[in-house]
């Protein structure tokens, strides 16, 4: 079971601490920033506006994206490549039907489905169409989850500005009482502060992480798809490895070759 990915929350908390530290260094008490009305407007308004932009059925994708925020997927293309090369070696020695046993040991449903279709003798073009359809569906679901947090990052500053305008309207209503102008002006601009802070230090970083996680997962699926088609085509393990190395950074390819040699020696 993967351990929670603590990097994102640590960096977000660190960035917020930097903001409050700078506030203290500037001679301002951070407590003045915690005003219920502006925070309610920014948090509540942003979340509700973001939910309004999606369908009820899309909430499943949003919940799945929320779970991924703290999940460390540790997608390793080198590991996928080594697994494909191993299957190519098995297919070369014992034939494609020997992959049926390997399919029962694979945890990834996408990978397992591809192996099973290969063993069943499904046409290569049909395998490509089916698995590419799976990849497209996965990408669409990822986009829905990412969109929600991107929308939060867009609505948050706007709601902050609305809160500031509301606060300034209240200020204009208190011109006859100069003693109240300072606190009310400060309260008005607190909404903008929270809107910008939440957008740039919370919502957009989360959105960026989800986009990166999606990119890694989709790359892994495409590597598996190309590997399965290469195995079905009867390519040698060496050629399968050479074909799939395009998915791995050049600086990491030496490790892949080393792992392959160790596997051959075993």
C-alpha positions in Angstrom: 0.0 0.0 0.0 1.4 3.4 -1.0 2.3 5.8 1.7 0.6 9.3 1.7 2.4 11.9 -0.3 3.3 14.5 2.2 5.2 16.9 -0.1 2.2 18.9 -1.3 0.7 19.7 2.2 4.2 20.4 3.6 4.9 22.9 0.8 1.5 24.5 1.1 1.8 24.9 4.8 5.3 26.2 4.4 4.2 28.8 1.8 1.4 30.0 4.1 3.9 30.2 7.0 6.1 32.4 4.8 3.2 34.7 4.1 2.3 35.1 7.8 6.0 35.5 8.8 6.4 38.3 6.3 3.2 39.8 7.7 4.7 39.8 11.2 8.0 41.2 10.0 6.1 44.0 8.4 4.6 44.9 11.8 1.1 43.5 11.3 -0.7 41.1 13.6 -1.8 38.1 11.5 -4.8 37.7 13.7 -6.5 40.6 11.9 -6.6 38.5 8.7 -8.9 35.9 10.3 -12.3 37.6 9.8 -15.3 35.2 9.4 -17.3 37.2 6.8 -14.5 37.5 4.2 -13.3 33.9 4.7 -16.9 32.6 4.4 -17.4 34.5 1.2 -14.1 33.3 -0.4 -14.2 29.7 0.7 -18.0 29.1 0.5 -18.5 31.1 -2.7 -15.6 29.6 -4.5 -16.6 26.0 -3.7 -20.2 26.5 -4.6 -19.4 28.3 -7.9 -17.0 25.5 -8.9 -19.6 22.8 -8.1 -22.1 24.8 -10.2 -19.9 24.4 -13.2 -20.0 20.6 -13.3 -22.6 17.9 -13.6 -23.8 15.9 -10.6 -22.3 12.7 -12.2 -19.0 14.5 -12.3 -18.7 14.5 -8.5 -17.3 11.0 -8.6 -14.3 12.2 -10.6 -13.9 15.2 -8.2 -13.9 12.8 -5.2 -11.4 10.5 -6.9 -9.1 13.5 -7.6 -9.5 14.6 -4.0 -8.2 11.2 -2.9 -5.2 11.5 -5.2 -4.0 14.7 -3.7 -2.5 12.8 -0.8 -1.8 9.6 -2.6 1.7 8.7 -3.8 1.2 6.7 -7.0 4.9 6.3 -7.5 4.5 5.5 -11.2 7.7 4.1 -12.5 8.1 3.7 -16.3 11.2 1.7 -15.7 9.3 -0.9 -13.7 6.6 -1.0 -16.5 9.3 -1.5 -19.1 11.0 -4.3 -17.2 7.7 -6.1 -16.8 7.0 -5.8 -20.5 10.4 -7.1 -21.4 10.0 -10.0 -19.1 6.7 -10.9 -20.8 8.4 -10.6 -24.2 11.0 -13.1 -23.0 8.2 -15.5 -21.8 6.3 -15.2 -25.1 9.5 -15.8 -27.1 10.4 -18.9 -25.1 6.9 -20.4 -24.5 4.5 -18.7 -26.8 1.7 -16.1 -26.3 -0.5 -18.6 -24.4 2.1 -18.8 -21.7 1.2 -15.2 -20.8 -2.2 -16.3 -19.4 -0.5 -17.2 -16.1 1.3 -13.9 -16.0 -2.0 -12.1 -16.5 -3.3 -13.5 -13.2 -0.4 -12.0 -11.4 -0.8 -8.5 -12.8 -2.6 -6.0 -10.5 -3.1 -3.2 -13.0 -6.5 -3.8 -14.7 -5.4 -2.0 -17.8 -2.2 -4.1 -18.1 -4.1 -7.3 -17.3 -6.8 -6.6 -19.9 -4.2 -6.1 -22.6 -2.4 -9.4 -21.8 -5.7 -11.3 -21.7 -6.7 -9.9 -25.2 -3.3 -10.9 -26.5 -3.7 -14.4 -25.2 -7.1 -14.6 -26.7 -5.7 -13.8 -30.1 -7.6 -10.5 -30.5 -6.7 -8.5 -33.6 -3.9 -6.0 -32.9 -5.9 -3.0 -34.3 -8.9 -4.0 -32.1 -6.6 -4.2 -29.1 -5.2 -0.7 -29.9 -8.8 0.7 -30.3 -10.0 -0.8 -27.0 -7.0 0.2 -25.0 -6.8 3.7 -26.5 -10.4 4.1 -25.6 -9.6 3.2 -22.0 -6.8 5.8 -22.1 -9.1 8.5 -23.5 -11.7 7.7 -20.9 -9.1 7.9 -18.1 -7.8 11.2 -19.5 -11.4 12.7 -19.5 -12.0 11.7 -15.9 -8.7 13.2 -14.9 -9.6 16.5 -16.6 -12.9 16.6 -14.7 -11.1 16.3 -11.3 -8.4 18.8 -12.3 -10.9 21.3 -13.7 -12.6 21.5 -10.3 -9.5 22.7 -8.5 -8.5 24.9 -11.5 -11.9 26.6 -11.2 -11.4 27.1 -7.5 -8.2 28.9 -8.3 -10.1 31.1 -10.8 -13.1 31.9 -8.7 -11.2 32.5 -5.4 -9.6 35.8 -6.4 -12.8 37.0 -8.0 -14.8 36.2 -4.8 -12.2 38.1 -2.9 -12.7 41.2 -5.0 -16.4 40.9 -4.5 -15.9 40.7 -0.8 -13.7 43.8 -1.0 -16.3 45.7 -2.9 -19.0 44.7 -0.3 -16.7 45.9 2.4 -16.0 49.2 0.7 -19.7 49.8 0.3 -20.0 49.4 4.1 -17.1 51.8 4.5 -18.9 54.4 2.4 -21.9 54.0 4.7 -19.7 54.9 7.7 -18.2 58.1 6.5 -19.9 60.0 9.2 -18.1 57.9 11.8 -14.3 58.2 11.0 -13.3 56.0 13.9 -14.8 52.9 12.2 -13.2 53.6 8.7 -9.8 51.9 9.5 -11.1 48.6 10.7 -13.8 48.4 8.0 -11.3 49.1 5.2 -8.9 46.5 6.6 -11.7 44.0 6.7 -12.7 44.8 3.1 -9.2 44.1 1.8 -9.0 40.9 3.9 -11.3 39.2 1.4 -9.0 40.0 -1.6 -6.1 38.7 0.5 -7.7 35.4 1.2 -8.9 35.0 -2.4 -5.4 35.5 -3.8 -3.7 33.5 -1.1 -6.0 30.4 -1.5 -5.8 30.5 -5.3 -2.0 30.7 -5.5 -1.0 28.7 -2.5 -3.6 26.0 -2.3 -6.0 25.5 -5.3 -3.6 26.0 -8.2 -0.8 23.9 -6.7 -3.3 21.1 -6.1 -4.4 21.4 -9.8 -0.8 21.4 -11.0 -0.1 18.2 -9.0 -3.1 16.5 -10.4 -2.1 17.4 -13.9 1.3 16.0 -13.4 0.0 12.8 -11.8 -2.4 12.4 -14.8 0.5 12.9 -17.3 2.6 10.2 -15.6 -0.3 7.7 -15.5 -1.3 8.3 -19.1 2.4 7.9 -20.2 2.5 4.6 -18.2 -0.7 3.3 -20.0 0.7 4.3 -23.4 4.0 2.4 -22.7 2.0 -0.7 -21.7 -0.1 -0.4 -24.8 2.9 -0.2 -27.1 4.6 -3.0 -25.3 1.7 -5.3 -25.6 1.3 -4.7 -29.3 5.1 -5.3 -29.7 4.8 -8.6 -27.9 1.9 -9.7 -30.0 3.8 -8.8 -33.1 6.5 -11.2 -32.1 9.2 -8.6 -31.4 12.3 -9.8 -29.6 12.8 -8.6 -26.0 15.7 -6.5 -27.1 13.6 -4.7 -29.7 10.7 -4.3 -27.3 13.0 -2.6 -24.8 14.5 -0.4 -27.6 11.0 0.6 -28.7 9.8 1.5 -25.2 12.8 3.4 -24.1 11.4 6.6 -25.7 9.1 6.8 -22.6 12.1 7.0 -20.2 14.5 10.0 -19.8 17.9 9.3 -21.4 19.6 9.7 -18.1 17.6 6.8 -16.7 18.0 4.4 -19.6 21.3 3.0 -18.4 19.5 1.7 -15.3 17.0 0.1 -17.6 19.6 -1.8 -19.5 21.3 -2.8 -16.3 18.1 -4.2 -14.9 17.5 -6.1 -18.1 21.0 -7.7 -17.9 20.4 -8.7 -14.3 17.2 -10.3 -15.4 18.9 -12.2 -18.2 21.6 -13.4 -15.9 19.0 -14.7 -13.4 
